[in-house]
């Protein structure tokens, strides 16, 4: 069950479970709507966005132009 003809799992894209992906999302699209608050926070921190530490996810998206 859940195995294709080649023996790879059909349940997870890429054939890896979430734990095997290290918590990565299976979509891999990387669009801002899928990014975590921590991803946005780190980008804002690197980009020198003032006040990033107290921003909500939506505020971070707006400040980064996403």
MARDRENRO-693543 format. One line per field, with one value per residue: residue number from 1; residue in three letters; z, x, y of N, C-alpha, C in turn. Coordinates in nm, 3 decimals. Example, Ala and Ser with C-alpha at 12.3 -4.5 7.8 and 13.67 -1.06 7.14 Angstrom:
lumdo: (1;2)
guvex: (ALA;SER)
n.Z: (0.780;0.708)
n.X: (1.319;1.285)
n.Y: (-0.569;-0.225)
ca.Z: (0.780;0.714)
ca.X: (1.230;1.367)
ca.Y: (-0.450;-0.106)
c.Z: (0.780;0.787)
c.X: (1.320;1.290)
c.Y: (-0.330;0.003)
This chain:
lumdo: (1;2;3;4;5;6;7;8;9;10;11;12;13;14;15;16;17;18;19;20;21;22;23;24;25;26;27;28;29;30;31;32;33;34;35;36;37;38;39;40;41;42;43;44;45;46;47;48;49;50;51;52;53;54;55;56;57;58;59;60;61;62;63;64;65;66)
guvex: (UNK;UNK;UNK;UNK;UNK;UNK;UNK;UNK;UNK;UNK;UNK;UNK;UNK;UNK;UNK;UNK;UNK;UNK;UNK;UNK;UNK;UNK;UNK;UNK;UNK;UNK;UNK;UNK;UNK;UNK;UNK;UNK;UNK;UNK;UNK;UNK;UNK;UNK;UNK;UNK;UNK;UNK;UNK;UNK;UNK;UNK;UNK;UNK;UNK;UNK;UNK;UNK;UNK;UNK;UNK;UNK;UNK;UNK;UNK;UNK;UNK;UNK;UNK;UNK;UNK;UNK)
n.Z: (0.000;-0.086;-0.234;-0.534;-0.865;-0.884;-0.627;-0.470;-0.231;-0.269;-0.116;-0.023;-0.174;-0.352;-0.213;0.056;0.407;0.636;0.854;0.742;0.559;0.721;0.829;0.621;0.392;0.168;-0.075;-0.176;-0.319;-0.226;-0.224;-0.088;0.050;0.153;0.320;0.642;0.947;1.074;0.860;0.714;0.908;0.938;0.683;0.688;0.895;0.787;0.577;0.705;0.801;0.982;1.307;1.280;1.470;1.626;1.458;1.302;1.112;0.876;0.868;0.833;0.578;0.429;0.472;0.344;0.091;-0.012)
n.X: (0.084;0.055;0.282;0.459;0.513;0.788;0.866;0.889;0.752;0.422;0.295;0.425;0.563;0.864;0.929;0.999;0.950;0.818;0.992;1.222;1.276;1.360;1.176;1.113;0.881;0.676;0.602;0.787;0.774;0.829;0.701;0.588;0.350;0.365;0.576;0.730;0.683;0.926;1.106;1.053;1.119;1.396;1.484;1.412;1.573;1.831;1.807;1.800;1.562;1.394;1.265;1.179;1.172;0.946;0.734;0.437;0.360;0.227;0.295;0.570;0.575;0.468;0.662;0.876;0.792;0.641)
n.Y: (-0.118;0.221;0.214;0.254;0.113;0.111;0.083;0.306;0.532;0.652;0.828;1.055;1.338;1.310;1.089;1.087;1.100;1.352;1.367;1.261;1.458;1.653;1.826;1.991;2.140;1.953;2.063;2.256;2.490;2.748;2.993;3.308;3.275;3.025;3.027;3.017;3.205;3.230;3.197;3.430;3.617;3.572;3.649;3.919;4.006;3.967;4.144;4.386;4.500;4.733;4.701;4.442;4.235;4.261;4.226;4.090;3.792;3.871;4.141;4.119;4.001;4.212;4.412;4.300;4.296;4.087)
ca.Z: (0.000;-0.091;-0.307;-0.678;-0.928;-0.860;-0.485;-0.396;-0.169;-0.342;-0.018;0.000;-0.288;-0.329;-0.147;0.191;0.508;0.691;0.938;0.652;0.495;0.824;0.852;0.501;0.332;0.049;-0.197;-0.224;-0.404;-0.172;-0.235;0.042;0.121;0.216;0.407;0.784;1.005;1.100;0.731;0.685;1.011;0.904;0.565;0.732;0.977;0.693;0.496;0.786;0.819;1.116;1.383;1.240;1.584;1.685;1.350;1.277;0.984;0.768;0.864;0.773;0.435;0.371;0.478;0.249;-0.041;-0.057)
ca.X: (0.000;0.132;0.406;0.447;0.577;0.931;0.889;0.893;0.626;0.337;0.230;0.499;0.643;1.006;0.948;1.055;0.856;0.853;1.111;1.336;1.303;1.405;1.072;1.085;0.751;0.691;0.576;0.911;0.751;0.900;0.630;0.575;0.232;0.400;0.692;0.699;0.716;1.069;1.173;1.037;1.196;1.538;1.507;1.403;1.692;1.942;1.784;1.805;1.429;1.384;1.147;1.135;1.155;0.812;0.633;0.360;0.394;0.174;0.377;0.699;0.550;0.451;0.790;0.966;0.732;0.588)
ca.Y: (0.000;0.342;0.192;0.251;-0.003;0.116;0.063;0.433;0.571;0.743;0.911;1.179;1.381;1.288;0.961;1.102;1.149;1.483;1.354;1.241;1.587;1.746;1.925;2.071;2.117;1.872;2.140;2.311;2.605;2.862;3.120;3.372;3.227;2.899;3.046;3.031;3.334;3.229;3.222;3.573;3.688;3.562;3.732;4.059;4.030;3.980;4.263;4.506;4.560;4.789;4.659;4.307;4.144;4.272;4.220;3.968;3.730;3.956;4.263;4.081;3.985;4.345;4.483;4.237;4.308;3.957)
c.Z: (0.000;-0.167;-0.457;-0.733;-0.899;-0.713;-0.404;-0.343;-0.256;-0.247;0.000;-0.125;-0.257;-0.256;-0.007;0.286;0.559;0.776;0.854;0.581;0.595;0.847;0.732;0.450;0.201;-0.080;-0.258;-0.313;-0.356;-0.186;-0.096;0.119;0.194;0.316;0.551;0.831;1.031;0.972;0.699;0.782;0.976;0.782;0.603;0.813;0.886;0.610;0.573;0.802;0.964;1.182;1.353;1.358;1.646;1.581;1.346;1.143;0.867;0.756;0.802;0.621;0.367;0.365;0.376;0.106;-0.099;-0.067)
c.X: (0.088;0.262;0.376;0.515;0.726;0.966;0.896;0.754;0.552;0.274;0.296;0.577;0.791;1.034;1.005;0.947;0.902;0.979;1.236;1.374;1.354;1.305;1.042;0.946;0.771;0.672;0.700;0.895;0.821;0.828;0.607;0.454;0.260;0.513;0.648;0.736;0.867;1.149;1.171;1.119;1.345;1.573;1.507;1.526;1.814;1.931;1.783;1.672;1.415;1.254;1.100;1.105;1.016;0.701;0.563;0.406;0.348;0.256;0.514;0.684;0.542;0.583;0.888;0.912;0.680;0.440)
c.Y: (0.124;0.328;0.188;0.128;-0.006;0.101;0.190;0.466;0.671;0.845;1.046;1.216;1.363;1.159;0.970;1.152;1.284;1.474;1.331;1.369;1.689;1.857;2.013;2.040;2.040;1.950;2.201;2.434;2.730;2.994;3.177;3.322;3.096;2.913;3.065;3.170;3.341;3.253;3.371;3.657;3.688;3.647;3.881;4.098;4.053;4.108;4.393;4.577;4.605;4.745;4.519;4.214;4.150;4.264;4.085;3.911;3.818;4.084;4.235;4.065;4.121;4.421;4.429;4.244;4.179;3.961)
